[in-house]
Amino acid sequence: MDAKAPHALTAGEDLHYLSLTAVSELIRTGVVSPVEVTRALLDRIGGIDGQLKSYTTVTAEHALASARKAESELGQGIWRGPLHGVPVAVKDLCDTTFAPTSAGTFIHRDHMAASNATVVDRLESAGAVILGKLSMTEGAWAGHHPRMKTPVSPWADDVWTGASSSGSGVATAAGLCYGSLGSDTGGSIRLPSTACGLTGVKPSWGRVSRAGVWALADSLDHVGPMTRTVADAAAMLGAIAGHDARDTTTLNAPVPNYLAALGGSVAGLRVGIDENYIFTTASEEVAAMMWEAIAAFEALGARIVPVTFPSMDEMGAHWTTICAAECAAAHGETYPTRKDEYGPVLTALLEIGHGASAKQLAEAMQYRLKINGAVAKTMLGCDLLLVPAIPYRAPEASMFARSMTAEEFDGLTRFTAVFDMTGQPTLSLSGGADARGVPMGFQLVGNGLDEALLFTAGHAYQSVTSWHARHPELS
């Protein structure tokens, strides 16, 4: 795809539902101005976000100042790239100097950071207009704090929005920003992207800086974009990826031109499928979606190859041990000394972390090394893996007002948590809708730093399907 292909607004077309790259081209060519687009989205947020609750803070003055700056620069012939003048938003665990950062907690609801997270600085350096901070679960775990906002799905009021980047999923799907940042520790970019019908990228671990991003579990946390199209995700990742001296875990590797990868062919690409791993637990609706996705890639010329994925029987328990222990370390200054200010769902995880023994942690770390090796062996037989995101339709929202059982958690994260353990990049794509009309989706999984290949394959899929173009019917 030519990311700079002209796009003219047609009669009845909604500005807020354009793709990021489409509105970027309208801005670059002067069809619309950054200020005009920013005001339109701020008006839309004011009109419908009282119901959806996707924003915890709207930074209207800051956004308009950024839009005016972008408009001035564009008027001088300065173009910073595809994010220049485009309104986006960030999950409320990214530090900002212009708005509080709560990380979904009640304790830190008024916290003002001394500096921006690196990803925020990089978005602004690329000319993006940041509309505000997006609601999230408490501490980026599974449930929202009872005294903080719980976003509502734009597709159906009683349907789960995904955790923990719930506000990012809702705002992007509802046309309240053109793209957003989420974070992913066990699936929190991929799960809301799936539930809300988006394209989501969990980059390779270390591809994107976590400096100034509040931790759930440092060795599992990833930061990445949530958008409507693969091209949009490529544009956002290109702006935020790369080595950062503030985060010594970032990879010192060049950042490709991800947008340039979009026109590539997938003919001959080996797409790995483990039917036992996928279909043993997949519902009929998800299984049907997966077969349709397989057929689409075959029609594009990809080779579907059988692979054997390692057993996930022990994954949930060991992932939980690592996550809980690292979460306990992250909250060491406030838990348990201020335990009464925490919500019940995050409290349950922290108690697991405080109760974990050295033996349990050693076993979990040894398991991680072994499963990483086993998954790497699986990847030798293919270029990409194709797996679901969730094994069943998006569940009811009420399921997440309490702590999940181990069985519920294992089922929900069967296809996601392992790739946080391995640190491999994944691309979430909308691939269907259930009987309620609520989106369903799947993941493409690559080897480390293979994001460009994921974008090539994902864009090819979106070029022959239209699930990503569906929008919720909102006023």
C-alpha positions, 0 to 999 in steps of 0.5 A: 500500500502507498501510505501517502495515497490521496484520500478525499472525504466523501459525502456521509463519511465520518472524519472520526472513523478514518484511519490514522494514515488516511487522516494524516494524508488529509492533514499533510495535503491541507484538506483538513487542518490539525486544529480542525481534526483535534476540535472534532475529536474533542467534541466527540469525546465530550459528546459520548465519552460520558457513557463510554468512560474511555478517558480518565483525563482529557488534555484539551488545552495541551492538545489544541496547543500541539495542533496549532504548533503542527498547523504552523509547521505544516504551513512552513513546509515542515512535515514530521511524518505520518503522525504529524498533527494527528490526534492520538491518546496514551494509556494512563500508565505513561507518565506525562507532565501535562496530566496526572498519571494514575496507572488505574490506581486510586492511590496515585490518582493525583500523581504528577510526573516530573518528566514524560515517558519516552514513548510520550516524548517520541509521539510528540517529537513525531508531531502527534497531538495527544488528546489525553490519558486513557482509563485502565485496570488497576495497576494494569492487572485484570480488574478496575479499581471500584473507585476508578472509571470502568470503560464500556464497550462501544459494541455492547454495554455488557461485553468485556472491553479487554484488560488492561488497556480497556480505555485504549481499546474503547477510545480507538474503536469508538472514534475518540482518537486515531490510535492509542498506546497500550501495554501487554503483560499477559495479553493486554494489548491483544485482548482489548484489540480483539474485543474492540475490533482493532489492530494491536501490536505487542512488539518484541520485548525491548523494541519499545522503551518502558522508561516512564511507564508504570510496571505491572511486571517488568520482565513481561511488560511490553508497550505498543500501539492499538489502531484500526489498521495495520498501516496505522500500527506501523506508523505508530510503532515506527515513531516509538520504537528504538533504543533508549538510554533511559531504559537499559533493556531496550534493544540497540537495533535499527528501526526499519521503515515499517510502512515500506513493508506493507506492499510486500507479498506473502506468497510462499510465506510459511504460516504455522498451524498447530490444530491441536493447540488451536482447536482443542479449546476454541469455541465453534465461532472462534474455530470458524473464524480461524478456518476463514483466516487460514483460507485467506492466507492460502488464497494470498499464496502463503503456505500453511504448514503443520507445527507442534506447539508445546503444552500450555498446561503449566503456563498459567501457574508459572506466569502468575508466579512471575507476574505476581512477584514482580508486581509485589516489587513494583508496589513495594512502597504502598503495599501492604502499608496502604492495602485498604486503598487497593481494589480486591482484584489487584490485592489478590495478585499482590497477596500471591506475590508476597506469598510466593516462595523462593522455590516457586520463583526458581521453578517458574524461571526454569519453566520460562527458559524451557518454554522459550526454548520449546517455542523457538524450536516450533518457530524453526518450522515456519515464518509466522504462527497463526493462533487465536487471541481468545478461545471464545467470544468476548465474555460478559463484563461482570466476569472481571469484577472479581478475581478469576479462578486459575482455570478461568485465567488459563483459558482466557490467556491460553494464546497470549501469556506465552508470548509475553514469556518469550518476548516475541512480537505479535500482531492482533487482527480482527477476523470476524464477529460473533452472533452478537455482532461483537468482534473476534480476532486472531494473532500472527506471531513472529520471531524477535524483531520480525515486526516488519514481516508481521506488518506485511502479512497483516496488511495483505490479510486486511487487503482482502478482508474488511473486518477491520473496517467495521465500526460500532454504531454510535451517535 
